[in-house]
Amino acid sequence: MRYILLLWVLVACSSAATTEPQVEATRPPEGKARVTQLNEPIDGVSAAEVTVNLAFENASVGAGADGLMEAEVEHVNDLDYTVSGDRTRTITLAEKASAQNYTGSEPLDWTIQLSPDVPLALTLTAATGTMTLDAADLKLTALNLRAQSGTSTLTLPANNPLTGSWSLISGQIEAEIPANAQVTLDDVSVSSGTLRLIVGEQANLTLNVSEIGSGLVVLDVPDGAAVRLEVKSVVSGLVDIAYSINRLEASGETGVWETANYANAEQQVTVLIESIQSGRFSLE
């Protein structure tokens, strides 16, 4: 009877144990990639905050999940995957740092699909590699981005207002701001590399650039857009204007530029640049 009772206790404890929110393939030899499938159900979630930290992986992020998030990730080290919260769900996904090196010949790919029905605040950190974000069908309300030396291609949503702060250390970011979008980037900094923003027809954009180091920021706006540009400080850099716009104030490379239709326009592109060191800003 004593042994039967002990066996029952062990089985009960095992049944009550918490399982990891992931299904992982069999561990391969050291230094070889493995694939993990992640599935997070939607079950009553009204909003989500998702953070993805990429070390050297290539990533594709977009809509398409039946639940809150579905992902397939290739990795060498263990994953740091956490989920918390009830109505507002918080998800963090990263690969744990380790001395173990990847010895495969192909890049590691991450495919992350998110719910198109839940308002999302997304934070992306990309060290190297290539990242693609297609948020056209997402209810993306905030996008915070830190890119180091890779290439990032972004398509922002047009169906809801979006805020964010972006930092580019080096590499390249190209972002499409579609027609009728409402985007406010409160703090953008470009140390080196290139940030290119392509603005669609009738889009509202507020762009506050704290600093351009030695990099390049290109703002590509459609013909007839209502634009205001203010540049406060330029050390040894350049401001290139290849657009029909009036210069209201001038002092070297600094000043204020504004199109004739800006003041009364419902859709406006408003740019404030605090400082340009040796880099360049181009309005096209």
C-alpha positions in Angstrom: 0.0 0.0 0.0 2.9 2.3 0.8 4.5 1.8 -2.6 1.1 2.4 -4.4 0.7 5.7 -2.5 4.2 6.8 -3.4 3.7 6.0 -7.0 0.4 8.0 -7.0 2.1 11.0 -5.6 4.9 10.9 -8.2 2.4 10.7 -11.0 0.3 13.6 -9.6 3.4 15.8 -9.3 4.5 15.0 -12.8 1.0 15.9 -14.2 1.0 19.3 -12.4 4.4 20.3 -13.7 4.6 23.4 -15.9 5.5 22.8 -19.5 7.6 25.0 -21.7 5.5 27.0 -24.3 7.4 25.5 -27.2 7.9 22.2 -29.1 11.5 21.5 -29.9 13.1 19.1 -32.3 15.7 16.6 -31.2 18.9 18.3 -30.2 21.5 17.9 -33.0 25.3 17.6 -32.6 27.1 20.6 -31.1 27.3 23.6 -33.4 24.5 22.4 -35.7 21.2 24.2 -36.1 18.0 22.9 -34.7 14.4 24.0 -35.5 11.8 25.0 -32.9 8.1 25.6 -33.5 6.4 28.2 -31.2 2.7 28.6 -30.9 1.0 31.1 -28.6 -2.8 30.9 -28.5 -4.9 34.1 -28.6 -7.3 33.0 -25.8 -8.9 36.3 -24.8 -5.9 38.6 -25.5 -6.8 42.2 -26.1 -3.3 43.6 -26.8 0.3 42.3 -27.0 3.8 43.5 -26.6 6.3 41.4 -28.6 10.1 41.7 -28.4 12.3 39.8 -30.8 16.1 40.0 -30.3 18.2 38.8 -33.3 21.9 38.0 -33.0 22.9 36.8 -36.5 19.7 35.2 -37.8 17.7 36.2 -40.8 14.1 37.0 -39.8 10.8 37.5 -41.6 8.0 39.0 -39.5 4.4 39.6 -40.6 0.7 38.7 -40.3 -0.7 35.2 -40.7 -1.0 33.6 -37.3 -4.3 31.8 -36.4 -3.4 32.4 -32.7 -1.4 35.3 -31.2 2.0 34.2 -32.6 3.3 31.3 -34.6 7.0 31.0 -35.3 9.6 28.6 -36.7 13.1 29.4 -35.6 16.4 27.8 -36.5 19.0 28.1 -33.7 22.2 26.7 -32.2 21.9 27.8 -28.6 18.9 27.4 -26.3 16.0 29.9 -26.8 15.1 32.6 -24.3 11.3 32.5 -24.8 9.0 34.0 -22.2 5.3 34.7 -22.1 3.5 36.6 -19.4 0.3 38.5 -18.8 -3.4 37.8 -19.4 -5.4 40.3 -21.4 -2.2 42.1 -22.3 0.3 39.4 -23.3 4.0 40.0 -23.2 6.3 37.8 -25.4 10.1 37.9 -25.6 12.0 35.7 -28.0 15.8 35.5 -28.4 18.6 33.0 -28.7 20.7 32.7 -25.5 24.3 33.9 -25.8 26.9 31.1 -25.7 30.4 30.3 -26.7 29.1 27.7 -29.0 29.5 28.7 -32.7 27.3 27.9 -35.6 29.2 25.7 -38.1 26.5 25.4 -40.8 26.9 26.8 -44.3 23.4 28.3 -44.5 22.1 31.2 -42.5 19.7 30.6 -39.7 16.1 31.7 -40.6 13.3 32.8 -38.3 9.8 33.1 -39.6 7.4 34.9 -37.2 3.7 35.3 -37.9 1.5 37.5 -35.7 -2.2 37.9 -35.3 -3.8 40.5 -37.7 -6.6 41.0 -35.1 -4.7 42.1 -31.9 -3.2 45.5 -31.4 0.6 45.0 -31.2 3.6 46.9 -29.8 6.7 45.4 -31.4 10.3 45.8 -30.4 12.9 44.5 -32.8 16.7 44.3 -32.2 18.8 43.1 -35.2 22.6 42.7 -34.8 23.5 41.3 -38.2 21.7 39.4 -40.9 18.6 40.4 -42.8 15.3 41.4 -41.4 12.0 41.9 -43.2 8.9 43.3 -41.5 5.6 43.3 -43.4 3.2 45.1 -41.1 0.6 46.0 -43.8 -2.0 43.6 -42.3 -1.0 44.0 -38.7 -2.7 46.2 -36.1 0.8 47.6 -35.2 0.5 50.5 -32.8 4.2 50.9 -31.9 7.5 49.8 -33.5 10.7 50.3 -31.6 13.8 49.3 -33.7 17.5 49.0 -33.1 19.6 47.8 -36.0 23.3 47.3 -35.9 25.0 46.1 -39.1 22.4 44.2 -41.0 19.8 45.1 -43.6 16.2 45.8 -42.6 13.2 46.2 -45.0 10.0 47.5 -43.4 6.5 48.0 -44.7 4.4 50.0 -42.2 0.6 49.7 -41.7 -1.9 52.2 -43.1 -4.9 51.1 -41.0 -3.9 52.6 -37.7 -1.7 55.3 -36.1 1.9 54.1 -35.4 4.5 55.5 -33.1 8.1 54.4 -32.5 11.8 55.2 -31.9 14.5 53.9 -34.2 18.2 53.6 -33.9 20.6 52.6 -36.7 24.2 51.9 -35.7 25.3 50.9 -39.2 23.9 48.9 -42.1 20.7 49.9 -43.9 17.0 50.4 -43.1 14.5 51.0 -45.9 10.9 51.7 -44.7 7.8 52.1 -46.8 5.2 54.4 -45.3 2.1 53.6 -47.3 -0.6 55.9 -48.6 -2.9 57.3 -45.8 -0.5 56.1 -43.0 -0.2 58.0 -39.8 3.3 57.6 -38.4 5.1 59.4 -35.6 8.8 58.6 -35.1 9.6 60.4 -31.8 13.3 59.6 -31.7 15.5 58.5 -34.6 19.3 58.3 -34.6 21.6 57.2 -37.3 25.2 56.7 -36.3 26.4 55.4 -39.7 24.7 53.5 -42.5 21.6 54.5 -44.4 18.0 55.1 -43.4 15.6 55.6 -46.3 12.0 56.5 -45.8 9.6 56.2 -48.7 6.4 58.2 -48.1 3.2 57.4 -49.9 0.4 59.7 -51.1 -1.6 61.4 -48.4 0.5 60.0 -45.6 1.0 61.8 -42.3 4.6 61.6 -41.0 6.2 63.3 -38.0 9.9 62.6 -37.9 12.2 63.7 -35.1 15.8 63.0 -35.7 18.0 63.5 -32.7 21.3 62.9 -34.5 22.8 61.9 -37.8 26.5 60.9 -37.2 28.3 59.9 -40.3 25.3 58.2 -41.9 22.7 59.2 -44.4 19.0 59.8 -44.0 16.9 60.0 -47.2 13.3 61.1 -47.1 11.5 60.3 -50.4 8.2 62.2 -50.6 5.6 62.2 -53.4 5.1 65.3 -55.6 2.8 67.8 -54.1 3.3 66.6 -50.5 3.0 69.2 -47.7 6.5 69.3 -46.1 8.2 71.2 -43.3 11.8 70.7 -42.5 13.8 72.2 -39.7 17.5 71.6 -39.2 19.0 73.0 -36.0 22.7 72.1 -36.0 25.1 70.9 -38.7 28.8 70.4 -37.8 30.4 69.4 -41.1 27.6 67.5 -42.8 25.2 68.4 -45.6 21.5 69.0 -46.2 20.5 68.2 -49.8 17.2 69.5 -51.0 16.0 68.0 -54.3 12.4 69.1 -53.9 10.3 72.2 -54.6 10.2 73.8 -51.2 10.7 77.4 -49.8 13.5 78.2 -47.4 12.1 80.4 -44.7 15.2 80.7 -42.5 18.8 80.2 -43.5 22.2 80.0 -41.7 24.7 77.8 -43.5 23.3 74.3 -43.7 20.7 74.9 -41.0 17.4 76.5 -41.4 13.7 76.0 -42.0 12.1 74.9 -45.2 8.3 74.7 -45.9 6.1 74.1 -48.9 3.5 76.6 -49.8 0.7 74.2 -49.1 2.0 73.0 -45.7 0.0 75.3 -43.3 -3.4 74.3 -44.5 -2.8 70.7 -45.5 -4.6 67.9 -43.7 -1.8 65.4 -44.4 1.6 66.7 -43.5 5.2 65.6 -43.5 7.0 67.3 -40.6 10.7 66.8 -40.0 12.9 68.1 -37.2 16.6 67.3 -37.2 18.4 68.3 -34.0 22.0 67.6 -35.1 24.0 66.5 -38.2 27.6 65.7 -37.5 29.5 64.6 -40.7 26.6 62.8 -42.3 23.9 63.9 -44.7 20.2 64.4 -44.9 18.5 64.3 -48.3 14.9 65.4 -49.2 13.8 64.0 -52.5 
